[in-house]
Each structure stands twice: as C-alpha cells, then as structure tokens.
Amino acid sequence: MGDKASAHPGAAGRAATADHPSSVRNVVLVGHSGSGKTTLVEALALTAGAVNRAGRVEDGGTVSDYDEIEHRQQRSVQLSLVPVEWAGCKINILDTPGYADFVGELRAGLRAADAALFVVSASDGVDGATRMVWEECAAVGMPRAIVITHLEAARADFSEMTRVCAEAFGGDDPDAVLPLYLPLHGPAGPDGHAPVSGLIGLLTQRVFDYASGERKEAEPGPEQLPLVEEARNRLIEGIIAESEDETLMDRYLGGAEIDLKTLIDDLERAVARGTFHPVLAAAPAAEGARQGIGTVELLELITGGFPTPLERAAPDVTTPQGGARPAPVCAPEGPLVAEVIKTSSDPYVGRVSLVRVFSGTLRPDETVHVSGHGMTDRGHEDHDVDERVGALSSPFGKQQRTLTQCVAGDIACVAKLVRAETGDTLSGKDDPLLMAPWDMPDPLLPLAIEAHSKADEDKLSQGLSRLVAEDPTMRLEQNPHTHQLVLWCLGEAHKDVALERLRSRYGVQVDVVAHKVSLRETFGDTATGRGRHVKQSGGHGQYAICEIEVQPLPPGSGIEFVDKVVGGSVPRQFIPSVEKGVRAQAAKGVAAGYPLVDVRITLLDGKAHSVDSSDAAFQTAGALALREAAADARIHLLEPVAELQVLVPDDYVGPVMSDLSGRRGRVVGTEQAGPGRTLVRAEVPEIEIGRYAVDLRSVSHGTGRFDRTYARHEPMPPQLADKIRETSEKTA
C-alpha cells in the first residue's frame, strides 16, 4: 500500500481470468449519485491497462458503455461489472447506482462482493443513505474503505472530509477511520485553488508524484515532513490498536520503532477483518496521463488489504424443499453453488445472467439446476428446473469476452439461461440447492398502465414478464378490485426507467393512467326498496316484484342475504334469483360505482306470475330493489386505510409525523428502533399515500423507510366522498 514495488497491470483487450479464489477480489463501489463512482472505475481501468489513454476499449467503446438509458439520463441506473487485473489478481469492480430508486442494484452488488469501497465527494460530503449502507455492511462484518473524490473542486478540503467520514462512519471508534495518504498540492491557479498533483504516503513517508502523467516516487522535501508527522503517528497508533500482537502497543509507547512490514501486515489484516477503514484520495488524471491520482494506491489496497473469497463466508443454503445443508465452501473442486445477481436482455444473445460462483466451477454447456424462491406477489414464479448453461463471458462495457470457466469466488456472465431470474440459485442437477435470499426493498410507488394499442397489448404480457425477471424490486399486480394493471416501483426514476425499457428494449408502448384505490360503499342506516320488473311485449312477458330491507352491518361482515318470505309470495325457485340479482348489483355499486359491502339484505315479500315470471326477471327485480333502497338511504363511501411503519432518524421524527397528519393520518405510537432511529406507527388512508415513497424521501432527506399493510376500510369524510361521487357521475 504505497510501500510495495509497482505492480504490473493487466493487458488490455483480453478477458481478466482467475484460476483460483485466492487470486480474486470482489469489490463493490458505494456512494450517492454524483460522487464519482463511474469516473473512478474508468480511472482504475486506465491504470490497470484495461483501456487506453482516451478511456476506450479496443472496439472503440468505453468501459461505461453499458446502458443507453444511462447515457440519456446521465446517471447509473443498474449494476455493472468491470473486471481488471493487477498484481496477479483479478479484481471484479461492481459499480452500483447511487440514486435511491435503484437500491436493488446496490443490494445485488453487496451480495456479490467481499468488500466495499465507499466513494465520498469532497464537495458533497456524506449523505444519510450512504451512512445507512455503511451500517448494513458493518452489521454483516463486510470490510470497508473510503475514497474521497472531487478534490479538484473549489474549497475541497481533504482533512475536513476525513474528519467528517470519521464522524459518520467511525461510530464509537473514530480512530478506526484514518487516512493512509495525504494529498500533495501543486502551484495555485489564478483562482487561488491549488490542484492535487500527488500523494504523500504516511507509513512510508514517500511522495508519489503524478504531475508528469505517470506515478513517480520521490523523497519528501524537508518542508513536507512536518505536515505528515501528526497524521502518521495517529495512523500508526490506529493500526497498532487493531493488531493481534498485544505487545506492539507497549513497545511503541516505550519508544521502540515498529518496522514498516509489521505495520503494513497488521494494517492489511485489520482491513480484511473489517475493523479498520482506511481513507484514500482520488483525483482526475492530467490530459493524456496514463494514471489517475490515487488509482495505484487504491489497486494496492484492494489486492493487499481486501479479503479473498476464501476469507468470506457464503450465504446459507438449503434444499429446494427447505432441508438443512452445510454452508458451501469456496473451493473450485467443490459442489457447484452459484447465484444470479443480475439479469438483463441482450437484443442479440437473449437473456444474460450475471452469476457469482460461491463453490465449485461453472463451465459452458453443462446442465445445472435452477432453484428460485418465487415471489408471486412480485410477478416471479417459483423455479425448480434443469437448464443448460450457454457461453461464459466476462463483460467489459458493451463487449463480452469469452471465458472457458468460472471458478469459486469469481463472477461471470452466462448466456441462454431461459428460466433463471435475479436471485435464483444454480447448483448441480443431482444435488439441487437454494441460497438464502438477500434483502430486497418492497416497491411502494404504484404505476397503473394500459397498452397503447392492440399491437402493444399483444406484446405487453411478455414485455412485463421480462422486465420483472430482470428487476426483483418491481412488483406486477393485476388488481382484482380496480381491474388495473399496476407496476409497483421504488420511485419516480425507477418508474421512468421501467417505461423506457418497455418501449426501447421490448417494443411496448404503454399509457400511464391514474392509479385507483379500492373504494367500497355501504349503507349508513336501514332502508327499504321495491323492485318491480313488469313487461309485456307479445308472447311470454316478464313479471317479478320483490321488496327488500337493507341493514348496515359491522365492518368486515360482507353481504348477508336473508329470506323472510311467507306464504309463497315469491316462489322458492326464484328466491336464489333475487339473491343473485342483489349481489350482482352490490358488486357494481349503488352510488358511485364501487362494490357494496357490510350489509344484510332481507327479502320480505314479492309477487310472481304463473307464466311470465322467470329467473332473469327476478334477478332484475332484485337489482332494482337494491337501487331504490339506496336512493332513500345515506350511502357511505369506504376508503382503505393502511398501517404504516416509518423508520427514520430521530432528527426527522417531527417532520414525518407532521406530514402524516397532513395526510389525514393518525399516529398510533412511536418506539426506538436502534441508536438514533425511531419507528413511527400510523394509520393513513391509502388514497393519501400513493406517492409516499417519493415524498418520504424528500421529508427525511433520503434516510426514511416505510412498510405498509392493509388495515381496514372505513368511512371517507363527506366532503371527499361528494367529490368522488360527482366525478363518477360525470364519467358515467
């Protein structure tokens, strides 16, 4: 880490390969949108020799040429893999979107990685969402390091941002978050800003100068040593505090000089254990430079300090039927256990699955078993089938570079897995296994859609099924109450990408329509009605008369039908016809076109004709009787009420509760949910929370989360009910 001889980069134009888990490093880049993750990936690829000085791969594309939507929206919307080689290691760099709508892609990257590199912009700082991801990584012991970008920005201050990171990420131990290097600044420009031209290694006390476009090592000048002394001493103390050698601190405090190799070995072990989190710096390369500032140091940290797949425990596995099985061991010769972490569709080769192998070796043309948990509520069916693996490849921008195998610990693209979806497990066909699922957020922003034309209608079903196969954070619903086709998303940007992919990738044009909630109607008091259906038009006529009474019932009672006819005024064979008629009318509604619920309908009396009465006539009479009863009664509109559980930092509890009150919500309780976080429980009408997934993000600055469950239907305020009735009458 700045002390070693420069490593030889990988050769451009060929696939980075690995023949053993010990030579693999899987690292995920985490940071808010605009923090510079993709730019950093391109700089690392340049330094590793995977692209040329213009940032181009051999076919003329760039390492970030991954999705046309990303180029149009000028932001990452999906997980991308960039494999490079450095110091004899294959490094799988997983670049994740920073925007909250694409957190599913982030979680997939976290699942596939063995360590995380948090990218923090010196001009923007650390946002709440990034802190939450750090805490999630800490909970599972994932090793983490920090790289500060945008040091070229005006007023960028590396020391201040390091302090902010220590405060945000250090928790009770800020000395576990310390810099390994300090930026070296060149001459100040006309604006007074001195650009970063290199780094000073705190442990080695060496200068790494990038001013010429290539990294050059030099002795520090006498004016530079005092600048690093305090930071160096603090770093050494932080490393020694994490050392497994308990005598090291006593020796250091006693004045003994700790040799550099011991410090570096202890540093790398502490990073791999996830107990020490080094801070590094990165800045853009000069025009035509072969290396970005800080990229060599980052690659050295990844290869020397981040763990190999051998050092990270794999997720638990079971049989597809739920039987217990031992955890997979990261060994190329072991039984195959792999997981689909991303699914995409290529217009030329069809479905492509990005797969992390946890055990065994995956080879082209072999038959594997595909096991899937199935998420029927999200439009994903259960999987338990055998499939033949197509070609294996390593992605690089828009290129796919052929691989002959993918060993345990490595990541590769697999072609032609027709049934496999994101989250599915690949295992030996004779020994099927199923990996424990990773945590996926529940999509809570509804998008009601309709096919734009008959041609689109024919393609809509297939397009939507492919869309949800690629993205398990989407949920497809055919609402049985409103009869709407609803695609549930995580936010506005997620919604826009879904619509764009339907249009551009699957050729399906859809219209967005207003999302409906499932309103109901009920009677506010007892009412009676008489249905008279008498017609004579030559031949057999139609004759049926019935009298009913409608009484309101407690919520959740549904519809009861009671027969109290005496004396045979309505023949027995036509009483079911009356019931069928009133139930059919109840399903259509009696006031605003919403289903009628929670009433008892009693058939009291009626009349029949020996020739002209029929099943159809009494069905019609029953419906007419119910409509007449409704005309003279108070009809309540019932709206669905959801129980919300909103998890927010303590600082945002007040704004969240105020916002919920403005949505006609009732806060029913609060409770502490860990350090600095509060769980707010509330009941809110569903009609008021259609966009709550977006609005909560605004109120809580991206730090809030919520779950919702249906609680019950209850009467809507009269003034709102009147507006809905007026709208229903105008559109009738």
N, C-alpha and C positions, 0 to 999 in steps of 0.2 A: 504494500500500500504506500507507494511513493518511495519505498526503500529498495525495491527489487529492481533487477535489470529489466529493461523494457521488453515486454512480451511481443512475440511475433503475431501479427494479426492474421486472420483467415484470408484465404484467397477469394477474390471476387468472382462471380459468375458460376459458382458451383454450390451445391447444397451443403450446408453445415451438417455434419453427421456425428453420431456418437455410437460407440460400440459397448459402452458400459455406463451404468448410472453414476459412477464416480466422476465421469467427465462431463456431466450435465449440470447446468444451473438454470433453474426456472425462476424468473423474477417478474413480478407484476408492478407496473407503474401506476401510482395512485395520486390523484390531485384534482383540484377543482378545474372547471373548464377555463382554458386560457392560461393555465400555469406553465405551459411549455412542454408537456409530456411528449407529444409527437415530434416537436423540434428536437428534443433531447434524443429520442430514438434515432432520428436521422443522423444526428451528430455522432452517436455511438456506432452506427453502421458505417459512417465515413471513417472513423478512427480504426475500426476493425477491418477495413478494407473491403467491406461488402458492397460499397457504392463508390463512384468516382468523385472527384472534387466538386462536380456540379450537382452532387446528390442523386446521380442517375444510376440505375442498374443497367445491365448490358443491353436490354431491349429498348432502352430509351425512356422507360418509365421511372418513377421514383418509388422509394420504399414506402411512402404513404399513399400510393395509388391503390386504394383498397375498395372504395365505395363511391359511386358517382354522387350519391346523396350527400356524403360528407363534403365533397368539393363544392356543391351548390350551397350548403348551409354553413360552410366554413367552420365546422366543428366535428369532432369524432362522435359517431353515433353507435359504434359497435366495437367489440373486442377485436384486436388484430395481433397477429404473431409475427415477430421479426427475429429469425434465428441468425446469430453471428458466431464467429469463432474467435477465441482469444486465449492465449497461454495454454493451448492444448485442450480447451474446454469448449463445448457447445453451449452458448447462452441463448435460451429462449426468452426473448423480451416480449412480455404481454402488455400491450398498450391499451389502456381502458378509457372509455369516455369519462369526462369529468362532470357532465351535466347530470343532475339528479334523476331525470327521466330514464336514463339508461343504466340504472344501478344494477339491473340484472346482468348486464355485460361485465360490470365490475365484479360482481359476486362469482361469475364464471371464471374470471381471471384469478381471483383469490383462491378458488378451488384448485386451479391447475398449477399454481405457483408454490414454491417452497420458501420464498422470501418476498418482501415488499419494499419498493423504493418510493418514498413519499416525495413528490415534487411540489415545492413551495415557491411561489413567486415572491421575489423581494419587494415588488411593488404592490402586491395584494394581500400578502400575509396568509394566515391560516383561518379557513372558514370552519363553521360548526360542523358541516357534513364531513369534512376531512378528519376532524377530531373524532367523530363517531366511528369512522372506518378504522382509525388507529386503535380505538378501544376494542373494536371487534377483533382486530389482529392480536392485540395483547391478550384477549381472553383465550385464544387458542395457542398462544405462545409462538406466533409467527415472527421470525427475525425481521427487523425493520431498520432502514437507514433513511436519511433525509438528504435531498439535494436542493440547494437554493438556486433558482434561476432568475433571469431578468436582472442580473447585476449591472447590465449596461443601462438600465433605466435611470433617469434623473432622480436624485435623492435616495437611490438604493443604498442600504446600509447592511452589510453582511453581519456585523457584530450585533446590531439591534435585532435582525431577523433570527439570528441564532438564539438570542435571549427569548424571543417570542416562541420559538419552537420548543425550547427547554421548558417554558412555562406551560405550553399547550400539550406537549407530549410526555414531559418528564414525570408528571404526577408528583408523588412524594419524593422522587429522587431526580432532581434536575441535573445532577452530575452524571446521569446515565445518557444525557443528550449533549454531546460536546463536539466541536469541530476537529477534524483531522488536519485541515489546511486553512490558511488564511489567504484571501485574495491579494494579489500584488497589482498595484495600480500603476499605469503609465502616466505620461505627462497629461496635464489637464488641457481640455479643448477650450474653444472660445466661450463656451457656456459655463466654464468652470468645472465641468464634470470630468473626472479622471477615469478613463476606461480601464477595465480589468485586463491585464496583459499576461498574467501568470499566477502561480500559486506558491505559497511557502509551506513546506511540509513541517508540521510541528514536531513530529518524532525525530525525523532525520535532520531537521534544520537545514534543508536543502531548498534551493529555489528552482522551480520548474517554469521556465520562461517560454511562453507561446507567441511572443511578439513577432517572430520571424515566420510564423505559419506552421512551424513544427516544434514539438516539445524539446527544449534543451535544458539540461541540468547544470546548475552552477552553484558556487559557494555564495552564501548571503553576504551582503556588504555589512560593514560594522554598524551602519545606521539601521539595519533591518533586524538584527538580533534582539535588541531590547523590546521590539514590537511583539515578538513571539514568546518571550520568556514566561510571562504570566499565564498565557493560554496553554503553553507547553506543560508547565508544572501542573495546571489543573487537569489537563488531559491525562498525564501520567498517573496522577492520583485517582482519577476515574477508572482507568484501566486496572490499576493495582487493586482497587476496591472490588473489582469483579473477578480477580484472579483466584484460581483454585489453590494457589500456594499461599497459605496463611502467614508465612514468614516474610513475604515480599514487602508488605507494608511496614513492618518493623525495621527491615533493612533500609528501606527508602527513607523513613523518618529519622533513622540513625545516621543518615548522610551517605549511605552506600550508593554507588552509581549502578543503576539497573541496566543491563546490556540491552541493546536495541532488539535483538532477536527475541528475547524473553518478552519484551513489551508487545512486539508485533504478534507473537504466537498467542499471548493472553488476549490481546485485542480481537483477533480473529475468532478465538473460541467464544468470547463473550458475545460477539455479534451473531455467531451461528446459534448460540443458545437463546438469543432474543433478550438478553439482559442489558446490552449496551447498544446505543443507537448513534452511530457516527453521523456528523453533519458534513456534507461536502458542498462544493460550489461548482457551478457550470455557467459558462458564458459563450456566446457565439464565436465561431472561428472567424478570423480575418478573411477577406475576399481571397479565394484561391488557396486557402490554408488546407492542409491535409488533416488537421486535428482541431476539434473544438476544445476550448479551455476546460479542463477538468474531466475530459472524457477518458483519458488514460487512467486517471486515478479512480474513476467510477468502475471501469472494467476490472482494475486490480482488486477493488473492494468486492465486486461480485464474484470473481473467481477465487479469491483468497479468503474472504470473510463469510460469504453466504453459504448456507449448507448445501450439500448434495442431496439428491432424492433418497439416498441411503439413510440420511440422518433425520428424515421427517416421516412420522407415522402416517400410514394410508388411512382413509376413511373406513369405517366398519363395513362389513359385508354380511349378507345372509343369503340363504337360498331364495329363489323367487317366491316360495311358499312361506317364507318367514323363519326358516330353520336357522339356528346359530351356526356360524362358521368362524374359524380363526381369522384374524386380520391378515390381509395379504402382505407378503414380504417382497421388498423391492429387489428382485433377482431376475435377470434375463432368462434363466433356465426354469423359473417357477411357472405355476399355472397362470394362464392369461387372465388378468383383471384390468380392464381399461374403462374409461368413461368419456362419453361425448360431452364436451364442454361448450360446443357451439355448432350450430347447423346453419348452412347457407345454401343457396341455389345458384348454380352457375349456368348461364344460358347454353353453354357448350357441353359440359360434362354432367349436368344434372345436379343432384344433391351432393354436397361436400360436407363431411363431418370432421371437425377439429377434435382430436382424441388425445387425451393424456393416458399413457400407459403406466399403471401402478405396479404391475407384476407381469412377468413373462415377457414374451416378444411377439409383436404383431407383424405378420408377413402378408404380402399381397396374395390374393387368390385363395386364401384359406377360408374355411367356413367357421363362423363364430356364432355364439348365441347372443341375441339381443334381448335384454330384460329392461322393462320400463315400469316405473311406479304407476303410471297412468294418473292423469289429473282430469277426470271427466268434467269437473266444474270449470276447467280452463280450455276445454276442447281437445284434450290429449287423451287418446285411448291407451289402454294397458298394452304392453308389449311382452311377448314371450315366444319369440320365433328365432329360427336359424337364418342367417344371411351370409352370402359370400362377399368377402372383402374385395374391393376393387384395387386400383393402383394406390400406392402410398406416395405422398409427396411432402415437400417442405415449402410452405408459402413464402413468397418474398415480393411484396407489392402485388402486382397482378400476375406474376409468374408462379408456376407450380413446378418445383424442381424434384425430380424423381428420387425416391428412396427405395432401397432394397429391403429395409426392415425398420422397425421402431422398437427399441429396447426399453425395458422398465425404467421409468423416470423421464423418458423423452416424450415429446409432443409431435404429432404429425397429422396431416390431412388424409382422410380416407374417402375414396370416391365410391359412389354407387351403393351406399347403404340405404336402401329404399325406405325401410321401416324405422330406422333409428332416428330418434329425436334428441334434442338437447336434454342432458340429464340421464340418458339411458346408459346401461352397463353392457360392455362387451366382455364375454368370457368364453371358455372352452365349451364346445357344443355338448360334450359329455359330462361337464361339471358346471351347469349354469349357476351364476351368482348375481347378486343385486347389491349395489353400493347404496349406503345411506344417502338420502338426498341432501343437497345443500339448501340453505335458507333462501327462499325467493320472496320478494315483497308481493303483496296482494294488489293487483291493479284495481284502482278505485275511481278512475275517471271514465264515465260511460260515453261511448261514441255510437249513436244509432245510425245505421247506414241502410241504403237501398240501392239495388242495381240501377245504373243509369239508363240502360236499355235492355231489350230482350237478349241481345248478344252478350251483354255483360252478365246478365242473370245466369246464362248457361255456364259461364266461367267462374262465377263468384264463389261457389262452394269449394272448388279445387284451390282457388287462389287463397281463400281464407284458411283452409286446412294447412297449406304450405306455410303461410305466414305464422300461424301459432306453433307449427312444428319447429320453426326457427327460433321463436322467442317465447319461452315459457312464462315470461312476465305478462303476456297478453292472455286474456280470457274471452272466449267466444260464447255467446249466450243467445239462444232463441227464446225470448221471454214468452212464456205461455199465457201470461195475463194481458200484456200490451201487444203481443204478436209482433214485436220489433226484433230485428237482428241487431244485437249490441256487441260491439268490440270494446272490452274494458282495457284501458291503458293506464300508464303511470303518470302521464301529464300531457301538456299541450304538444311539446316537441315529440314525444313518443307517438302521439296521435298523428302528427303531421308526417312522420317517417312511415308509419303504417299505411297511410293513404297513398303516399308517394310510391312505396314498394308495390302496392296493389296495382297502381297504374303503370309504372315503368317496368317492373320485373315480371308481372303476371298478366299485364294487358287488361286489367279490370278497372273500369271507371265506375265509381260509386257516388251517390249523392248523400250528403250528411243531412239528417233530419233531426228535429227536436226530440230529445230523449223524454220518454213518458215514464212516470211512476205509476204504480198500480193502485189507483184510487178505487174506493168502494162506495156504495150507497147503503143507507139503512133508514128505517122509519124512526122518527122521533117520538111518535105516540101511536095509539091504536087507531085504526081506520078500517072502514068497510068499503067494499066495492061490488058492483053488479056488472057482470059481463053478459051481454045479450048479442048473440050472433044468429040472426034470422034472415034467411034469404030464400027467395023463390024465383027460379028462372027456368021453368019448364022441366019436366021430369022430376027427379029427386031434388029436393031443396036442401037447405042447411038450417038446422034448428038446434040451438043449445043456449041455455040460460043457466048461470050459476052465480051464487052470492058467496062472498068470502069475507073473512075478517083477518086483518094483519096486525100482529102484535110485535113490538120490539123485544129482542132477547139480549142477554149479556154478550159482550164481545167474545168471539170465537165459537159461537153456537152454530153458525152456518144457517141453513134453511131447514125448517121443520114443516112438514105438511101433515095436517090432521083432518081426518074425515069425521064430521059430525052430522052427516045427512041422516034424516029419519024418514021413514015412510016410503022410501024408494023414489023420492022426487028426482033424484039423479040415479039412473040405473047403475048397478055395481060395475058393469063392464066399462062405464065411461068415467068412473072416478080416477083411475090412473091417467086417463086422457087429460082431465083437469089439472092433475099434478104435473104432468109433462108440460102442459101449456104455461102454467105459472112459473115453473122452473126455467123454461126457455126464455120467458120474458125477464125473469130475475137476472139471468146471465147477460141480457142485453142492457139492463138498467131501466130505471123508471123516471129519472130526472135529467141526468147529464150524460147518459150513455155508459155508466160504469156498473159493474156487477153489484147486485143487491145481496146483502149478507145479513146474518143475525136477526132473522125474523121468523115468527111462527105464522103460517098461512093456514087458516081453518076454513074448510068448505062447509058452509052452513045449510045451504038449500039450493034448489035449482029446478029446472023444468026440462023435459025431453019430449020428443015426438016419436011415435012408433015407427015412422017411415023415414023422416028427414034427419033425425039425429045420427051423428057419426063420431068416430074418434077425432077426425080433423075438426069438426065443428066444436066439440067440447075443448079441444086444445086452444082454439081461437078464443072461445068464451073465457077460458081461464086467464089467458093473457090480457084480454080486455078488462076483466075484473080487477086484476092487479094494477093496471094503469089507472083505472078510475079511483081505486083506493089511494094511490099515490097522489092523485090530483088534489085531494082534500086533506092531505097529511103534511106534516113537517118532515121533509127528507133531509137527512144529514149526509154530507159528503165526508167520507172517512179517508184519511191520508195515512200512509205507512210511516211509522216512527222507528228510527234506528237507534240502537245503543252504540254510542261512540266511546272508544277508549283512546285518548290522545296522550301520547308520551312526548313531553317537551322538557328542555332545560328549565330550571327554576325561574330564570330571568324572563321567560315568556309565558308563564302561567297566567298572569293578569291579562295581557292582550288576547290570549287564546280564550279565556273564559268570557271576556267582553265580546269577542267575535261570536262565540257560540250563543250568547244571549241575544245578539242581534239577528240570529237565525231562528228565533223562537225556541231556542234550546233551553233545557233545564239541566243544570249541573247537579248531579246527584252525589258527587263525592270526589275527593282527591286523596292521593296517597303517595308516599315517597317510593320511588322505583329505582333505587340506587343512588350513588353520590351525585348530587346536583341535578337530579331529574325527578319530575313529578308526573304521575299518571292522573289525568283528568277524565272522570266518567260523566257522560252526559247523554241525555235523550233528546234527539233532534229530528224534526220532520224530514223525511228523505227528499222532499221537494226543495229543501233549503241547502242540501249538501251535494248537489250534482257536480259542482266544481270545487269541492272542499279539498281535493287532492292538490289543486293548484293554489288555492287561497291559503291553506295552512302553511305551505312552503313560504309564501310571502310574509305571513304574520310571524313565523318563527325563524326567518332567515335561513330556511333550508334545514333546520335541525329537528323539526317535528315529524312525528309519525302517528298514524292512527289506524285503528281497525274498526269495522262496523259490522253489526249483526242486526237482523230484523227483530224488532221487539213486539210490535202490535200495530193495529190500525186504531186510530182514534179520531173523533170529530174535528174537522177543519174549522177555523174561525169563519163566522158567517160572511164577512166581507170578502174573504178569499174564495169561499165557496160560490158566492154570487158571481164573481168574475169568471170562474171556470164554467159555470152554467151558461153565462152569456156567450162565452167563446164557443161552447158546444152547440148552442142554438144557431150561431152564425155559420158554423161549418157543417151543420146537419144538412 
